[in-house]
């Protein structure tokens, strides 16, 4: 039965009661995408690509996939892994592995809240798609309820209408004709008394009716949603690239994110009208590029390998030193003993080293946004998003205000 016309609360309750089950075959990791595809009659590849696209938005795809692993039961299990730890029902996922999944959910959630706006957008993308799928296709793939079977009524069974004479009671009985008795071969076979229609087994060998010829399948109209979505994404990318120089916040990463959102909506629409499969070939490489821009080079490409800077005067110090991957060293020990310096050192993935004068007053902020190690004037911290701020006064008159950061890697600030 379709869920059209039901309330939001009823739809959510029905979704939970008939939630997808993770199959044992045809899955790539845990079967979350395959289970959703089977439940709603869509291609699992589209679901996998949707998770990849959602990952671009604050890591929401990874977090939601882990939640699906924990909350969707596996095929033939009584409960999902997380439920089995609470109500002790049978699950093929061990309790130890379930705990590991819960621990893996922590960094995914921290990365999600660190990218609040884009993370919420990714969650809304996946949750909204699931809701619309259940509203329109919730009647497909529902758990089958076994049909009641009628008990077989053997001859002599009261359910078959056969008169049964209880032991010790009087009643008409049909005498059995012994095999080989006289007259048995001369008389035609007669239907037994227990057959109410008089159709004995010897009359059952009638020819089977011919099976009707299968009707030819109706021709399917090819949906144009893929072509329309591709054209819209192409026009949008070109338009945004033209206006990007005049809009400060519109970075290449934002353009990729907007185009991915258009492709994602096109694939969601294609799931309803059986079209848009060709968009997968464009969405997958674009998602990888978007992930690289978000995680590896969120501030654009500025170079790779090793780079060093050693300004000699306060005026030579740049406001912002940026590098993409490798190692970058900023040596400030050649600066004069007076003046004020305010600078920022940013690395996408790699190692940042800053050497400050031994006599300078310093206000230093060290951080590794997605994880790594930091050593900020002897104070050390490591793990997911380590962050330290250190203020020290020196005997000189030079004041250094510094932010040293990397997305993934190591940050070290020391006196020279």
N, C-alpha and C positions, 0 to 999 in steps of 0.2 A: 504494500500500500504506500502511496506517495505521501510525503510529509507536507504537501502544499496545503496552506490554510491553517496549519498548526501554529501555536505560539512559539516564541523563542525558547521559553522554558521547556516546553514539550519536545522541541527539536533537540535541545541539549540533553535532556533525559534519554530520549530515544537513541541519540548518538552514543551515549555512554553504555546503554544496555546492549546495543548491537555494534559496539566498537570493532574496528578491524582486528583480525588475528594475524599474527606474523607467521607466514608459511615456513616450512622447513626446506622447501626447494625453491629455486628461482630467486633467491635473495643474494644481495651483494655483501651486506654487513650483518644487520640484525633482522632484516625483513620488514622494517617499518614502511618503507616506500612500496614494497611489493604487496604488503597487506592492505594498504590504502587503495592501491590500484585494483586489486582483486575485489575488495569490498564494494567499490563504486564503479566497476566496469570500465576503467580507463587504463591507459598504458602506464605501467610503473616507471618507465623512463621519464615521462613528464613529471611525475611526483619527485623523482630523484633530482631532476634539474631545478624544480621549485625549491627544494631544500638547499641546493648549491647557491641559488640566487639569494635566498633568505640569509645564508651565511655571510654574504657580502654586506648585509645590513646589520652591523654590530654583532656578528656571530650568532644571530638568532636561529639560523638553520641548524647549527651544531647543538645548541641548547634544546631546541624542540625535538631533534632526532633522539637525543639522550632521554628526554621525557617520554617519547614514544616507546623507546626500548624498555623503560621502567613501567609504563602504565598500560601497554598493550600486551595481552597474553599471547603466548606462542600457541600454535596449532595443537589442539588436543590437551592443552593445559587447563587446569581448573581456575587459575588466577594468574594475573600479571606478576612479574618478579617483585615489585614493591608491595603488592597486596599479599603475596605469599608470606612475607616477613611479618605482616600484621595479623592476618587471620589464619596463618599456618595451613593454607590450602596448597595443593600440589602444584609445583612449577618446575619446569626442567632447568631453569636458571638457578644456580646455587646461591645460597645466602652470601657467601664470600664475594662472588662476582657482582651481586646486586649492590653490596657495599662499595665496591670499586666504581660501579657506575654512578652511585651517589656522590662519591668523592670527585669523579671526573666532571660532574655537573657544577661543582663549586667554581673552578676557574672559568668555565663557560659562562656562568651567571655573572661573575665579576667583570669579564670582558664585555658582557651584554650591558650591564649598568654603566660601564665606563663610556659606552657609546649610546647614550640614552635615547636620543631622537631616532637615529637610524635603527637601533635595536627594536624600539617599539614599532617602527614601520615594518620591519621584517616579521615580527610576531603577528601584526595585524594582517599582513599579506597571507601568511600560512593559515592562521585561524579563520580569517574570512573565507578563504578558499574551501577549507574543510566544511564550514557552515553551509556555504552555497551548494557544495557537493551533496551534503546530506539532505538538504531541502529538496533538491531536484532528483537525486539518484539514490536516496536512502532506501528505496524499496528493492534495490538490486543487491545481491550478495548477502542477504540477511541470513542469520543462522537457521538452518533447516530444522523443522520440527517433525519427528517421525510420525507418519500416519498410523492411526490405530488399525490393527489387523484383526480380521474376523477369525475366531477359532474354527478349525476344520471339524465338521460334524461327520463322524464315521457312521456307517450303517449300524443301526441299533442305538444310536445316540438320541436322547430325547429332543435335542435341539434340531434334529433333522426330521422330526415328525414321525419317527418309527415307534409303533406301539411296543412298549417293553413290559414284559410281565415279570413282576418281582417274584422272587422265590417264595413259594408257599401260597401264591395267590392264584385264583382261577382266572382264566381269560383265554380268548381264542389264540391259538398259536398255529403257525404255518409249518406243517410237517416238512422236513427236509427230504428231498429225493435222493436216495443213495446213488452213487455213481455206478453205472452199469445196470441199473434196475430196468425191468421190462417196461417198454413204452416210453422210456426217457429219450431214446434216439428218434422215435417216430413223431413225437409232438414238437411243434415249433417252440422256440424259446419264448418264454413269457416274461414281461417286466416283473421284477421283484416287487413285493408289497411295499418296500421302503422307498420306492421311487415315486413321488407324488405326480410327476409329469408323464410317467410311463416311458421315459426315455432311458432304456437300458444301455449299458456300455457298448453292446454289439451294434447300436445305432449311432455311435458317435464318430464313426470313421467317414465323415462327410468331407468333401474337398474344401480346403481352406479358401476363403474369399481372396481374390487378387488384391494385392496392396495398391493403393492409389498412386499414380505417378507423381513424383515430387514436382511442386510448382517451381518454375525458374525464379531465381532471386531477382527482386526488383532492382533496377539499376540505381546505384548510389550517386547522388549529386556531390561533386567535389566542393568542399567548403573553401571559400576564398579568404577566410580569416587569416591564414598564414601570410598570403600576399599583402593583404591590407596592413597587418601588423608590421611586416618588414618595411613596407613603404613609409609608414608612420614613424618607425624607429629611425630610418635613414634621414628623413626630413628633419626630425627633432635633433639628431646628432649634428647635422649640418648647420641648423639654425643656432644651436647653443654654441658651436665652435666659433661662429661669426660674432656672437655677442659676448663671448667669454672675456675678451680683452677689456671690455668696458664694465664688467661686473666682477668685483673683487673676490666674492665667495665662490664663483663658478669655476672650480678647478677641473682638470681632466677626470679626476676621480668622481666628482659630482656628475659630470656628463655621462660617464659609464654607468653610474648608478641609475640615472633617469632612464637611459636607454634599456637597461636591464629590467627596470620596472615595467616598461612598455611591453617588452618581450614576455615577461612573466604574466602580465594580464592577458596577452594574446594566447599564451598556452593554456591559461585557465579557461578562457572562452572556448578554445579548441577542444578542451576535454568534454564540453557539453555538446558540441556539434561535430565531433570526430574530425578535427582538422588541426592545422598548426603544428604538425609533427616536425616539419622541416625547420621550425624555429630552433629546435634543440641544437642543431649544428652550429648556429650562431651564438646561442646563449651560453654554451659550455666554455668556449675559448674566451668570450667576453667576461664571463664570471671569473675565470682564472686571472685575467688582466685586472679586473676590479679588486680581487683579493690581493694581488701583488701591490696595487696602488694603496690599498688600505693598510696592509700589514708590513710590507717590505719597504715601500717608498711612498708613504702617505703625503710627504711634502714635495713630491715631484722628483725628477731625476737630476742629480747634481754631480755624479761621478762615482767611480769605484776605484779600489786600491788604497794606497797610502797618500796622505796629503799632510803638509805641515805649514804652519803660519807662525811668524815671529815678528810682530810689529815692534818698531823701535821708538815710536812716540805715541802719545795718547791719541792724536789725530789719526794715526794709522790703524787704530783698532776699529774693525767693522762692527756694525750693530748686530749682525747675524752671520755666523759661519755655518754653512750647511754642507753635508756630504751624504751620499746614498748608502754605500756599503763598503766595508773595509776598515781602515783605521785613520783617525784624524787626531793630530796633536796641535794644540795652541800653546805657545810658549810666551808668557807675558813678563818674563824675568828681565828683559832688556828695557822695560819702560822706566821713565824717570821716577824719582822718589816723591813726586807730588802730582796732584791732579785727581781726576775721577774718571773711571771707566765703567761703562754699562754695556755688556754684550751677552750674546746667547750662542751656544754651540749645539747644533742639532745633527744627530746621526740617525739614519733610518734603521740600519742593521749592521752592527759592528762595534768597534771600540773607540771611545772618546777619552783623550788624555789632555788635561789642562794643567799647566804649571804656573802658579802665581808667585809673585815676589815674596821673599821671606819676611819683609818688613811692612807689607801692605795690610790695611784694614780690609777685611773681606766679608761679603754677604753672598753666600753660595747656596744654590739650590741644585741638587743632583737627583735624577730620576731615570728609571727605565720603564717606560709605559706598559709594555706587554710582558716584561719579565727579564731578569738578568741579575748582574752584580753591580753594586756601586761602592766606591771607597771615597768618601768625601772628607778630606783632611784627617784621615785616620779613623773616621767613623764608617763602619761597614754595615751593609745590609744586602740581602739577596732574596730571590723568590719572585713571586708574581707582583709586579709593579712596586718595586722598592723605591722609597722616596725619603730624602733627608735634606734638611736645611741647616746650615752652619753659619754662625756669625762669630768672627774673631777680630780683635783689635791688635794691630802691630805697632811697632815703635815708629814707623814712617808716616808720611803724610799722603800716600797714595791710597785711594779708596777704590776697591774692585767689587762691582756688583755683577754676578755671573750666574747664568743658568746653563747647566750642562746636562744634556738629555740624549737618550737613545730610545728607539722603539723596542728593539730587542738587542741585547748585548751587554757591554760593560762600560761603566763610567768611572773615571778616576780623576780626582783633583788633589794635587799635592803642592807643597811649597818647594821652591827651587833655591 
